[in-house]
Amino acid sequence: MNAATGTGAALRITGSEATARATTLPCVAILGRLGTPQLACLRSWRRQGLRCVFLHADAAPLPRLVQALLGVPCVHLGPLRLDDEAFVAHLARALAQAGVQALTCVSEPISEALWARRAELPAGLQIVSVQPHQSATLASKWRQDGLARAAGLDTLPTWCLGPGERAELPADAYPAVVRPDEARRTLPAFKVEVVQNAAELQRLVDRLQPGSAGVVVQPLVHGPNLLVHAWRSADERCAGHAAFRVDIKHQGLSVVMRPVQAPPEVLAGCTRMALALGLTGVFHFDFIEDARTGRLCFLDLNPRLGGSTGKALAAGYDEPLALLATLAPSALPGAPFLRPTLRSAGGKHQALRALVSVLRGRSTAADYPCPARGRAVAGLLQFLLAGRDEIVNLAGWRSALAFALYQLRRRLAAPADGMPPRPSP
């Protein structure tokens, strides 16, 4: 099924075309640790014969075998410290020595720090990530909700409560989902909580520290998510959408997604919101669908590559290549970042954890389908046996092995207190 709209050819390129593009496109680098989004980027760019570099920011260097299996130049920078003069100087030297002309990442804090240090990086370097003023606007879920409504998108009833405020919501607002309004400014930090009544909500609000950002409260909706991936160049010669329905969620994260045709009014609203913000590059919108009514409501806009990038690549939407196509439309005419037929895809490592959780009776309100235990088990087993995985596939077996070895090494190097290593940004 082709669930995409907009421009983006689905052609395969020849070796000579790949060589030509490699010499006309900027050398691109991605900064961070080796997570699934970074793996997807390196796979994509290497597959198309593009010049790319992995700037590895972690305590221990990548083993030589992992570097060889990835098949791209890897530069070890040490722990990511963009607030440290020595680290920034080291980064600048690495960029210059590798001939990097475009630099990207998969984290808003890293992006903001790169923009803040722009003057200390090589002249002519393009930082391919969301602009600081856009990031500041999108940091607030409350502001995002207002922007979505102004763009004509349907939204859930939403309340924002700050430290010391009274939780006076209508009775039909419960059970409710509570999230930080600004994740980095809400203290104490948390990701998401579900409250059943006003008393539980008030206790959560009362825990907020003075000076903390507030929390955003919305009614709990049971249903699948809709992810609308978008790409847009500044001149709009390269622009469009690809939509995926999240059939299985675990702890609020997408596990399995399949291509769908998004309603035209939803795509139109996404376009208006992106234009109002002046977004270019790649980004994706997150909606929740009420399983009872089919109503689609906006949840979030992520202005970057992210956790669904690898799944989208396995499904047939090459988001890392789309990022370069929006950066240089004339150098990548008809870039093959969209297959004629998109397919279902997901993460089998996540599916396995989800299956164990379901079988142990540990499903939560952040899971879907829930509480349909039999349906969840059947869907997970079907995907584990026959689904397309974002990491393991025949065409990418070398990089899959590199990723597995890297993750194994990090687990073995985890602190003795049993705390797992932090996820890769």
N, C-alpha and C positions, 0 to 999 in steps of 0.2 A: 504494500500500500504506500503510495506517495502522499505523505501528510504535510507537505511543505508548500509554502507560497513565496513568491518573489524570485529573484534571479539567483542562479547558482547551477551551472551545468553538471551533469552526471557522467562526464567523459573520463576515460583513462588516458593518461599521457604517455608518450613514448620516451625512450631514453634520451633522445636528442632534445625533446621539449623540456625534460627535467633538467638537463644540463644548461639549457638556455635560461630557464627560470632561476636556477641556482646562481647564475652569474648576474642576473638583473635584479633579483630580490635582495633586500638587506639580510645580512647574517643576523639571525635572531637567537636570543638566549633566554632561558627561563631560570629564575632564581628561587631556591628553596630546598626542601628535602624531597626525597623520591617517594611521592604519594601517587595515587592513581591519576590525578589530573596531570602531573608532570610526566608520568609514564605515557599517557595518551598524547601529549604534545610531542615528545621525542619520537614516538612511533610514527605519528602523522608526518612530521617534517622529514624524518629519515626516509620514509616510504616514498615521498615525493621528490627525493634527491635535493632537498633544500639544505643550505648551510645553517647549522644550529649548534649551540653549545649548552651544556648543562652546568650551571653554576651551583655547585652542591654546598649548601650551608648547613653544616651539622658538626658535632664535636669530632667524630672520627671520619677519616677519609673513606671514600668508596674503595672497596677491594678491587684490585686490578682485574679480576675475573668479571666482576659486575660491570666495570667500565667497558671491558672488551665485548661483553654480551649486549650492552646497550647500543654499541656501535656508533656513538657520537663522542666528540671531545668533551671531557669532563674536567672541571676545575674545582678543586677543593678550597673553600674559603674559611672553614672553621665555623663555629657557632654564629648564627645570624645576629649581628650587633650593629644595626644602622645608626645607633646613637653613639657609636664609638669612632673616633677620628681614624684610628689605625685600621679598623675594619673597612671603612669607606675608602681609604687610600688603597688598601689591598684590592677591593672590588674594582676601583677605577683602573688600576694597573692590569687586572685580569681582563677587563673589558677591552682595553686598548691592545693588549697583546694578542687576544683572540680575534680582533677585528670585528667585534660585535657592534652592530648599528641599530638594533632594536632590542629592547629589554622588556620582558613581561614577568608576571607573577600571578599567584592565585589567592592573594590575601589583600584586603583593603588596608590593614595597618602597614604591610610591607610597601604597598603602592604609595601610601601617603608619605612614608619615610623616604622613598626614592625621589618623589617630587620635591620634598624638602631639601634633599641633598643634591639636586640636579646640577647646581653650579660646580660641584666638586667632581662630577663625572665627566667623561670625555665629551668634547664639543661635537655636536652633530648627532649624539645618541638620541634615539627616540624612545621615550618611556611609553610603552604600549599598554596603558591601563587607565582606569577611570581618573578623571581630573579631580584635584583636591576639593574644589567647591561642589562637584557632583557627589563625591564620596561623603562630604559633610552633610549634604541634604538627605542622602539615602541612609545615613547612619541611624536616623530616627524612624521607627516603625509608624509612629503617629503621623509624621510628615508624609511618609510614603502613602499612608491611607488617604490623606487629603489629596495628594497628587493623583492617585488612582481614581478617586471620585470625580475630580476635575476633568479627567480624561474620559469620563463616561463609563468606567468599569464598575461593576457591582462590587460592593464591599460589605463585610459583616458589621453589625453594630459594634462600635469600638469606644472604649473609655480609656483615658490616661490618668493614672493616679500617682501622685508624688509623695514624698515622705511627709507623714503627719496628716494626710488627707483621710477623709471618711469614705469608706466603701459603700456607697449608696446606689446600688444598681437595681434595676427591676428584677422581680423574682424569676421571670422567664429567661434571664441572662445566664442562669446556672443549669448544669455545670459549665464552668468557664475555663478558658485557657489563658494563662498569664505568662507574658514574655517581657523581658527587659525592653524598655523603649530604645535605649542606646546601650548595646551590650557592654561596651568598654567603660561606660560611665555609671552603670547601675551596680550599687553595692548594698549588701553582699551579692557577689556574682552568682547567677544561675542561668540555666538555658530555657527551661519551660516547666511550668507546673500546672496541674489541673486542680481547681478548687470546686467543691460541691455546694458551697453556700457563702453567705456574706461574712459569717464569722471566720471561716478559713481564709477568705480574701483579706479581711482586715488584719489578721495575724501576719500575713505575708507583707502587707503594706507597712505595718508597724515595725517590721524588721529592717526596712530601708534606712540607711544611714543618712544623717544630715548632709545636704549637699549632693546626694546621689541623684542620678536621673530616675525618672519614674518607671512605672510598669504599664504595659498595654494589656487590656483585658477584652476578650472576645468570647462569645458563646462557643461551646465545644460543638464541632460539626463532625459527624462520622461519615467518611467517604474517601474516595481516591483523590489524589492530587492531579492537577494538570500542569505540566511544565511546557511553557512556550519559549523555546530557544529562538533568539533573534540575532541577526547580523545587519550591520549598517555602516557603509562608508560615508565620509563627510559629504561627498558629492551625490550620494544616494544611487550611484550607478550599480552598486552591489548592496542589495537589501532584501530581506525576506524573513520568513519564520518557518520553524519546524516544531510541531506539537507532539507531546508524548503524555499518555495517561499512565500514572503510577498505579499498577495493579496490586503491588505488594509493598507495604511500608513496614519498617521495624524501627522502633524508638524514634519515629518521626523522619527517618531517612529513607530515601528511595532504594528499593531492592530490585524490583523488576518493573520495567516500563515498556510500553508499546506505542507505536505511532498511531495518531488519530487525526481527524480533521477538526480543528478548533472552530467554534462558531465565528462567522465573519465579524460580528460586532465585538467579540473579544480581541481578535487580531487588530481591528481598527483602533480599539482603545489602547492596546499595547503600543501601537505606532504613535498615537497622539502623546502618550506618556513619555516615550523615548525622545520624541521631537521636543517636547516641553523642557526636558532635561538636557537636550543637546548631546545625547549619548551616541557614541560611535564605537566600532569594534564588535565584540560579541557580549551578550548578556542574556539572562533568562528570567521570565516571570513565573511565579508560583501561585497557583490557584487551588482552592479546595472545592470539591464537588459534593454537595449534599446527596448522600446515597438514596434518600427518600424522595426528594423533590427534583434532583438534577440541577439545582441552582449552582452556578459557578461564581465564586467570590474571590477577589484578589487577596493574596496574603503578603507577598514579598517580591521585591525586584532585586536581583543579584547582578551587579554590573561587571561581571568578570567570568573567567573560566572557573569551574568548581567541581563539586562532588559528582555531578551527572555528566561531566565531560567525557569520561571514559566509556560510560554506558551509551552515550549518544554516538560516539565513534564506532562502537561495536554494532549499533543499530543502523549505521549508514550516514550519519551526519558528522562530518569531520570538522568539529568546532575549531581546533587549532589551525587548520588550513584556512577556514573561513576568517579567522582573525587576521591572517596575513593578506587574504584577499581584500578585506576592508581597508587594510593599511596601504595597499598598492594595487588598486583595481586594474590599472593599465598594464601592470607587469604580470597579472594573473587573470587574463580574460578567460572566462569559461572555466574557472578553477573547479576541479572535480571534488568539491567538498560535500556534495549531496548525491547519494545514489538514487537511481530511478525508483527503486522500491526500498522503503525503510522497513526494518524488522524489529521484533521485540528483543530486548537485551537487558542485562542486569549484572549484578555482582554476586558470584557464587559464594565468595567468602562471607558476604553479608547474609545470603540466603541460608547458609549452614547455621550461623549464629541465630537467625530468626527461627529456624526449625527447632533447634534445641530449646529455645525460649518458649515456643508454643507448646511443645511436648511436655515441658515442665510446668505448664500452666502459669507462665509469667508474662502473658500478654498484657499490654497497657492500652490506655486510651490513645496513645500515639501510634499504635499499630493499625494496620489495615490489611486484610479484613479482620475485624474484631467485633464481637467475641466469637465469630464463626470459626471455631477451631478446625473442624473437618475441612472446610473450604480452604483455610490458610495452609494446612498441611498438604492437601492435594496440589495446590498451586506451587508451593515451594518444592515439592518432590518432582513435579513435572519440569520445573525450571532447572533444578539440579541435574536431572537426567538428560534433558534435551535442549536447554536454553543456551543462548549466545552469551558468553561471559566477557566482561570488560578487560580481564587480565589474561586468561588462558585461551589461546587460539593457535591453530597450526601456523598461520602466517606470521605470528609474533611470538613464536616459542622461545626465541633467544632472549627477548626483552622480558618475557614472562618469567623465565628462569632467573634473570638478573634481579627482577623485583622480589621474587621469592627468597633469593639468597640475601638480599638487602634487609628484608623484613625479619628473616631468621636471625641475622647478625644483630639487629637492633634489639630483638627480644632477649637474646643471650646476654646483651650488654645492659639490660634493664637493671635498675637499682635493686639491691638485695632485699629491700622492704616489700618487693612484689608489685610495686606500682608499675603499670605498663608505660612504655615510652609514649611521649606525646604524639598525636597524629601529625602527619606532615602538612604544613600550611601550603 
